[in-house]
């Protein structure tokens, strides 16, 4: 692009590549240098969009008088465009990008000679870009290989004895299990109370049977047992993002489908329900207990592999899920046709990526418009699934106060560990991840108010029978208010308690106001 700018005597050059998934034109390169912030142009919008759609060169003498000119790029970059020479870059299959030269130097506009140079130069650009993309694919393949090796070293194979034991227990439950099955489909059942890993595997398998997925999708029982066991082993022993979180999320997905009869009422298809349950189990596979932000900041192997696509952790979880689903011993999708398999994987991709709260907030305005009578129209089914997987991911907040306290302790154990790592690197952690500044009751009240309740309000708006969820959220918020008040009274009279100024607790190293949640709860438990 630097060569193009010099050949055509232009003031500025930019390169837009076509995102085949969204149809958008994406630019990170200006004047041959990578910009700090990328520019995205919707499909067909503006001059670059027109050139990408038609494949025709455009030479515009007065940009602001041209009907196709899109001022948004100028407004976001602060650059003033006078004239433009825009030409497509193609490979053997069609347009892969657009090059744009702006503001002819030492002349009023670009001429025919410049057009001929641009046309010839576009061929060279196409070859260069293809080489760069191939190189990028090689780098990704190397990163995937390293991650796969790490995964193999970390996880063990599932012994046949474990598989057989799980199958026998599901087929011939004892009296205790039979009693448990009666309350298991209820919303107020707390999967975190199960404790026993073997029993949780049996209950996980039970979900597939109760929803009639085993028969409908011709799942081999042996493969189902191995799938669940592999997923269980696919979770690391982190404080919060572990198997018990996945089990809890999957249970809520199961209870939504059972109690709201989503499949029977035609609100979602059986394939969507099947994918929904699998996604719930797999949505945090191999989570390392650190956030997307930390992955990106530290340029971790995962960030190097996925940061250009966003949702670093979630894309890794998806990758690990597909690895397990492709393993010959746990291929529970074996009974699907090629079309059904592709459909299932597409839903898995959407649902697991939807567990990134950043994606949730991005589509929140659309979610708020969902109504019960229009759920099967257009993209509403997919929006509903995205909403429900988010609710599943946050479902601990609609459980009993005891569970809410326990889960908050696990979450902040991860947050504080990440904050400690950031401090070691010389970074300043977010307040919620700084054990000496975070006031957990305050943060939880804010979380319930700004994230949890607005999300579940949408679910209740669609399914009024879930209104009790809001009552539980409000009750738990009141409990946090009480903890906040009690902690303030125990803050040794220090007016700055909760802001990092009071004496830290010997047990958790949090401020006196905030440790009431962690250490006080442990003592009383």
BELBEL-V75282 format. One record per residue. N is the residue number from 1. RES is the residue in three letters. PHI is phi in radians with two decimals (999 if undefined). NEAR is the number of other ideal C-beta (glycine too) atoms within 8 Angstrom. D_LAST is the distance of its C-alpha to the last C-alpha in whole Angstrom. Layout:
# BELBEL-V75282
N RES PHI NEAR D_LAST
N RES PHI NEAR D_LAST
This chain:
# BELBEL-V75282
1 UNK 999 12 65
2 UNK -1.11 8 66
3 UNK -1.06 7 70
4 UNK -1.07 14 70
5 UNK -1.09 14 70
6 UNK -1.27 7 72
7 UNK -1.10 8 75
8 UNK -1.65 13 75
9 UNK 0.93 8 75
10 UNK -1.82 14 71
11 UNK -1.34 7 69
12 UNK -2.54 11 66
13 UNK -2.27 15 65
14 UNK -2.58 13 62
15 UNK -2.16 13 61
16 UNK -1.96 15 59
17 UNK -1.83 10 57
18 UNK -1.46 13 57
19 UNK -1.45 10 53
20 UNK -1.17 4 54
21 UNK -1.35 4 51
22 UNK -1.83 5 51
23 UNK 1.39 8 55
24 UNK -1.41 10 54
25 UNK -1.66 15 56
26 UNK -2.10 11 54
27 UNK -2.19 14 55
28 UNK -2.11 7 54
29 UNK -2.00 10 57
30 UNK -2.28 10 59
31 UNK 0.96 9 62
32 UNK 1.42 8 61
33 UNK -2.06 6 58
34 UNK -1.35 4 55
35 UNK -1.41 10 53
36 UNK -1.27 2 50
37 UNK -2.38 4 49
38 UNK -1.35 7 51
39 UNK -1.93 13 53
40 UNK -2.09 9 53
41 UNK -2.10 14 55
42 UNK -1.11 8 55
43 UNK -0.97 10 57
44 UNK 1.37 7 61
45 UNK -1.62 7 60
46 UNK 1.27 11 63
47 UNK -1.16 15 65
48 UNK -1.07 13 63
49 UNK -1.11 15 62
50 UNK -1.13 11 65
51 UNK -1.12 15 66
52 UNK -1.13 16 64
53 UNK -1.32 9 64
54 UNK -1.61 6 68
55 UNK 1.32 9 69
56 UNK -1.88 6 71
57 UNK -1.23 11 72
58 UNK -2.22 12 72
59 UNK -2.06 11 74
60 UNK -1.96 13 73
61 UNK -1.43 6 76
62 UNK -2.30 8 74
63 UNK -1.04 12 70
64 UNK -1.24 7 69
65 UNK -1.63 5 72
66 UNK -1.50 9 71
67 UNK -1.12 3 69
68 UNK -1.52 10 67
69 UNK -1.14 13 66
70 UNK -1.84 11 62
71 UNK -1.30 7 61
72 UNK -0.99 8 58
73 UNK -1.17 11 58
74 UNK -1.05 10 60
75 UNK -1.13 7 58
76 UNK -1.40 7 55
77 UNK -1.81 8 57
78 UNK 1.39 5 59
79 UNK -1.64 8 62
80 UNK -1.84 4 65
81 UNK -1.61 11 67
82 UNK -1.77 8 71
83 UNK -2.45 14 72
84 UNK -2.41 14 70
85 UNK -2.09 17 71
86 UNK -2.08 14 69
87 UNK -2.44 14 69
88 UNK -1.38 13 67
89 UNK -2.07 13 66
90 UNK -2.16 9 66
91 UNK -2.04 8 66
92 UNK -1.17 2 67
93 UNK -1.67 4 65
94 UNK 2.54 6 65
95 UNK -1.24 11 64
96 UNK -1.99 12 61
97 UNK -3.06 14 61
98 UNK -2.42 15 63
99 UNK -1.85 18 65
100 UNK -2.33 13 66
101 UNK -1.85 15 68
102 UNK -2.14 14 68
103 UNK 1.08 9 71
104 UNK -1.12 15 74
105 UNK -1.58 7 75
106 UNK 1.06 4 79
107 UNK -2.84 8 80
108 UNK -1.39 5 79
109 UNK -2.85 8 77
110 UNK -1.32 13 77
111 UNK -1.97 7 80
112 UNK -1.05 5 81
113 UNK -1.05 6 81
114 UNK -1.12 13 78
115 UNK -1.11 13 77
116 UNK -1.16 8 79
117 UNK -1.09 10 77
118 UNK -1.11 15 73
119 UNK -1.08 10 74
120 UNK -1.19 8 75
121 UNK -1.19 13 72
122 UNK -1.08 13 70
123 UNK -1.12 8 71
124 UNK -1.07 8 70
125 UNK -1.07 14 66
126 UNK -1.01 12 66
127 UNK -1.11 8 66
128 UNK -1.08 8 64
129 UNK -1.14 13 61
130 UNK -1.08 10 61
131 UNK -1.10 8 61
132 UNK -1.12 8 58
133 UNK -1.16 8 56
134 UNK -1.10 8 57
135 UNK -1.07 8 56
136 UNK -1.12 8 53
137 UNK -1.09 8 52
138 UNK -1.09 8 53
139 UNK -1.07 9 50
140 UNK -1.12 9 48
141 UNK -1.07 8 49
142 UNK -1.14 8 48
143 UNK -1.13 11 45
144 UNK -1.09 10 44
145 UNK -1.08 8 45
146 UNK -1.10 9 43
147 UNK -1.16 13 40
148 UNK -1.11 9 41
149 UNK -1.08 8 41
150 UNK -1.09 8 38
151 UNK -1.10 11 36
152 UNK -1.10 7 38
153 UNK -1.22 6 37
154 UNK -1.37 6 33
155 UNK -1.70 8 33
156 UNK -1.77 4 34
157 UNK -1.22 4 36
158 UNK -1.49 11 35
159 UNK -1.14 6 36
160 UNK -1.03 6 38
161 UNK -1.06 6 36
162 UNK -1.14 9 33
163 UNK -1.10 13 35
164 UNK -1.10 8 37
165 UNK -1.10 9 33
166 UNK -1.08 15 32
167 UNK -1.11 11 35
168 UNK -1.10 8 36
169 UNK -1.16 13 32
170 UNK -1.25 11 33
171 UNK -1.32 6 36
172 UNK -2.27 5 35
173 UNK -1.20 9 32
174 UNK -1.44 7 30
175 UNK -1.10 5 29
176 UNK -1.10 6 25
177 UNK -1.15 11 26
178 UNK -1.05 9 29
179 UNK -1.11 8 26
180 UNK -1.12 10 24
181 UNK -1.06 9 27
182 UNK -1.20 6 28
183 UNK -1.68 8 25
184 UNK -0.98 10 25
185 UNK -1.35 9 28
186 UNK -1.45 8 26
187 UNK -1.08 9 25
188 UNK -1.48 5 21
189 UNK -1.21 10 20
190 UNK -1.87 8 18
191 UNK -1.10 11 19
192 UNK -1.24 11 16
193 UNK -1.44 5 14
194 UNK -1.17 9 17
195 UNK 1.26 4 16
196 UNK -1.34 6 20
197 UNK -1.10 7 22
198 UNK -1.09 9 25
199 UNK -1.16 12 24
200 UNK -1.11 14 23
201 UNK -1.13 13 27
202 UNK -1.11 13 28
203 UNK -1.18 14 27
204 UNK -1.08 13 28
205 UNK -1.12 13 32
206 UNK -1.00 11 31
207 UNK -1.02 12 31
208 UNK -1.14 12 35
209 UNK -1.23 10 36
210 UNK -1.06 9 35
211 UNK -1.57 13 36
212 UNK 1.07 7 40
213 UNK -1.39 13 40
214 UNK -1.09 10 40
215 UNK -1.30 6 44
216 UNK -1.12 8 45
217 UNK -1.92 11 45
218 UNK 0.90 7 46
219 UNK -1.41 12 43
220 UNK -1.27 9 43
221 UNK -1.02 8 40
222 UNK -1.08 8 40
223 UNK -1.24 13 40
224 UNK -1.10 13 37
225 UNK -1.07 14 35
226 UNK -1.16 12 36
227 UNK -1.03 12 35
228 UNK -1.09 13 32
229 UNK -1.15 13 31
230 UNK -1.15 12 33
231 UNK -1.11 14 31
232 UNK -1.02 13 27
233 UNK -1.28 9 29
234 UNK -1.29 11 30
235 UNK -1.69 16 27
236 UNK -1.42 10 26
237 UNK -1.53 4 22
238 UNK -1.53 11 21
239 UNK -1.03 10 18
240 UNK -2.03 11 19
241 UNK -1.38 11 22
242 UNK -2.18 12 22
243 UNK -1.04 10 23
244 UNK -1.17 9 20
245 UNK -1.14 11 21
246 UNK -1.07 17 24
247 UNK -1.08 14 23
248 UNK -1.16 12 22
249 UNK -1.12 15 25
250 UNK -1.13 14 27
251 UNK -1.09 14 25
252 UNK -1.19 12 26
253 UNK -1.06 15 30
254 UNK -1.09 14 30
255 UNK -1.19 12 29
256 UNK -1.07 12 31
257 UNK -1.22 15 34
258 UNK -1.26 10 33
259 UNK -1.37 10 33
260 UNK -1.61 11 35
261 UNK 0.87 8 38
262 UNK -1.09 10 38
263 UNK -1.35 12 41
264 UNK -1.07 5 42
265 UNK -1.49 7 43
266 UNK 1.33 5 45
267 UNK -1.25 10 42
268 UNK -2.26 11 42
269 UNK -1.42 7 44
270 UNK -1.10 8 42
271 UNK -1.11 10 43
272 UNK -1.12 11 41
273 UNK -1.13 14 38
274 UNK -1.06 13 38
275 UNK -1.14 13 38
276 UNK -1.05 16 35
277 UNK -1.19 16 33
278 UNK -1.08 13 34
279 UNK -1.06 15 34
280 UNK -1.09 16 30
281 UNK -1.18 13 29
282 UNK -1.72 17 31
283 UNK -1.14 15 31
284 UNK -2.19 12 29
285 UNK -0.93 14 30
286 UNK 1.03 10 30
287 UNK -1.17 12 28
288 UNK -1.68 6 28
289 UNK 1.40 11 25
290 UNK -2.23 8 28
291 UNK -1.44 7 29
292 UNK -1.05 11 33
293 UNK -1.06 7 34
294 UNK -1.16 12 33
295 UNK -0.99 14 35
296 UNK -1.20 10 38
297 UNK -1.04 8 38
298 UNK -1.64 8 38
299 UNK 0.87 6 40
300 UNK -1.14 9 38
301 UNK -0.94 8 40
302 UNK -1.15 11 38
303 UNK -1.13 12 39
304 UNK -1.11 9 43
305 UNK -1.44 13 43
306 UNK -2.11 11 42
307 UNK -1.05 10 42
308 UNK -1.18 4 45
309 UNK -1.74 6 44
310 UNK 1.43 8 40
311 UNK 0.90 12 37
312 UNK -0.97 15 37
313 UNK -1.05 13 33
314 UNK -1.11 13 34
315 UNK -1.18 12 38
316 UNK -1.20 14 36
317 UNK -1.02 16 34
318 UNK -1.07 13 37
319 UNK -1.04 10 39
320 UNK -1.18 13 36
321 UNK -1.09 14 36
322 UNK -1.15 10 40
323 UNK -1.03 10 40
324 UNK -1.17 14 38
325 UNK -1.19 13 40
326 UNK -1.61 6 43
327 UNK -1.20 9 42
328 UNK -1.03 4 45
329 UNK -1.49 7 42
330 UNK -2.28 11 40
331 UNK -1.35 10 42
332 UNK -1.32 12 41
333 UNK -1.70 9 44
334 UNK -1.00 9 46
335 UNK -1.40 7 48
336 UNK -1.51 9 48
337 UNK -1.26 5 51
338 UNK -1.02 6 52
339 UNK -1.13 6 52
340 UNK -1.14 9 49
341 UNK -1.05 10 47
342 UNK -1.09 8 48
343 UNK -1.09 10 47
344 UNK -1.10 14 43
345 UNK -1.12 10 43
346 UNK -1.07 8 44
347 UNK -1.13 14 41
348 UNK -1.02 15 39
349 UNK -1.04 9 40
350 UNK -1.09 11 40
351 UNK -1.23 16 36
352 UNK -1.19 14 35
353 UNK -1.16 12 36
354 UNK -1.20 12 35
355 UNK -1.34 14 32
356 UNK -1.31 12 33
357 UNK -1.04 8 32
358 UNK -1.09 9 35
359 UNK -1.20 12 37
360 UNK -1.06 13 35
361 UNK -1.17 7 36
362 UNK -1.13 6 39
363 UNK -1.75 10 40
364 UNK -0.94 9 38
365 UNK -1.01 6 41
366 UNK -1.27 8 43
367 UNK -1.12 12 39
368 UNK -1.15 7 40
369 UNK -1.56 6 43
370 UNK -1.14 14 42
371 UNK -2.31 8 43
372 UNK -0.97 6 42
373 UNK -1.34 4 46
374 UNK -2.06 8 47
375 UNK -1.12 12 44
376 UNK -1.58 7 47
377 UNK -1.59 5 49
378 UNK 0.91 3 50
379 UNK -1.63 5 47
380 UNK -1.11 11 44
381 UNK -1.06 12 43
382 UNK -1.18 8 42
383 UNK -1.10 12 40
384 UNK -1.08 13 38
385 UNK -1.07 15 37
386 UNK -1.08 15 36
387 UNK -1.07 13 34
388 UNK -1.18 12 32
389 UNK -1.18 16 31
390 UNK -1.18 13 30
391 UNK -1.06 13 28
392 UNK -1.07 13 27
393 UNK -1.13 9 26
394 UNK -1.86 11 24
395 UNK -1.15 12 23
396 UNK -1.01 10 19
397 UNK -1.30 12 19
398 UNK -1.93 10 21
399 UNK -1.70 12 18
400 UNK -1.14 6 15
401 UNK -1.02 8 13
402 UNK -1.06 6 10
403 UNK -1.16 11 12
404 UNK -1.04 13 14
405 UNK -1.06 10 11
406 UNK -1.05 10 10
407 UNK -1.16 13 14
408 UNK -1.06 11 15
409 UNK -1.05 12 13
410 UNK -1.18 10 15
411 UNK -1.07 10 18
412 UNK -1.29 12 18
413 UNK -1.09 10 18
414 UNK -1.22 14 21
415 UNK -1.02 11 22
416 UNK -1.15 12 22
417 UNK -1.10 10 23
418 UNK -1.17 14 26
419 UNK -1.05 13 27
420 UNK -1.12 9 27
421 UNK -1.10 10 29
422 UNK -1.13 13 31
423 UNK -1.11 11 32
424 UNK -1.08 6 33
425 UNK -1.53 7 36
426 UNK 1.46 4 37
427 UNK -1.67 7 35
428 UNK -1.78 4 34
429 UNK -1.22 10 30
430 UNK -1.02 7 30
431 UNK -0.96 7 27
432 UNK -1.19 8 24
433 UNK -1.84 11 25
434 UNK -1.77 13 25
435 UNK -1.10 10 22
436 UNK -1.61 9 24
437 UNK -2.11 9 25
438 UNK -1.17 15 23
439 UNK -1.90 12 21
440 UNK -1.03 12 18
441 UNK -0.98 14 18
442 UNK -1.09 9 22
443 UNK -1.13 10 22
444 UNK -1.20 10 20
445 UNK -1.08 12 22
446 UNK -1.12 8 25
447 UNK -1.09 10 24
448 UNK -1.11 14 24
449 UNK -1.33 9 27
450 UNK -1.67 6 29
451 UNK -2.03 10 28
452 UNK -1.15 12 26
453 UNK -1.12 12 28
454 UNK -1.01 9 31
455 UNK -1.22 13 31
456 UNK -1.27 15 29
457 UNK -1.06 9 32
458 UNK -1.15 12 35
459 UNK -1.08 13 33
460 UNK -1.17 12 33
461 UNK -1.07 8 37
462 UNK -1.43 10 38
463 UNK -2.16 8 36
464 UNK -1.00 6 35
465 UNK -1.18 6 33
466 UNK -1.71 11 30
467 UNK -1.03 8 30
468 UNK -1.08 7 27
469 UNK -1.02 12 25
470 UNK -1.17 11 27
471 UNK -1.08 8 25
472 UNK -1.15 10 22
473 UNK -1.06 14 22
474 UNK -1.11 9 23
475 UNK -1.11 9 20
476 UNK -1.17 12 18
477 UNK -1.14 12 20
478 UNK -1.10 8 20
479 UNK -1.11 10 16
480 UNK -1.12 12 17
481 UNK -1.09 10 20
482 UNK -1.14 8 18
483 UNK -1.06 11 15
484 UNK -1.06 13 19
485 UNK -1.17 8 20
486 UNK -1.09 9 17
487 UNK -1.14 17 17
488 UNK -1.11 10 21
489 UNK -1.20 6 21
490 UNK -1.63 9 19
491 UNK -1.42 13 22
492 UNK 1.06 8 24
493 UNK 1.30 4 27
494 UNK -1.37 10 27
495 UNK -1.16 4 29
496 UNK -1.61 8 29
497 UNK -0.99 14 25
498 UNK 1.62 13 23
499 UNK -1.97 8 27
500 UNK 1.56 9 26
501 UNK -1.71 7 28
502 UNK -1.37 13 25
503 UNK -1.11 7 24
504 UNK -1.27 10 21
505 UNK -1.27 12 18
506 UNK -1.18 4 18
507 UNK -1.39 8 15
508 UNK -2.08 8 16
509 UNK 1.17 8 19
510 UNK -1.59 12 19
511 UNK -1.17 18 21
512 UNK -0.99 15 19
513 UNK -1.16 14 19
514 UNK -1.62 14 17
515 UNK -1.23 15 15
516 UNK -0.91 13 13
517 UNK -1.19 13 12
518 UNK -1.37 15 11
519 UNK -1.26 10 10
520 UNK -1.04 9 9
521 UNK -1.13 11 6
522 UNK -1.08 9 5
523 UNK -1.06 6 6
524 UNK -1.23 5 4
525 UNK -1.14 4 0
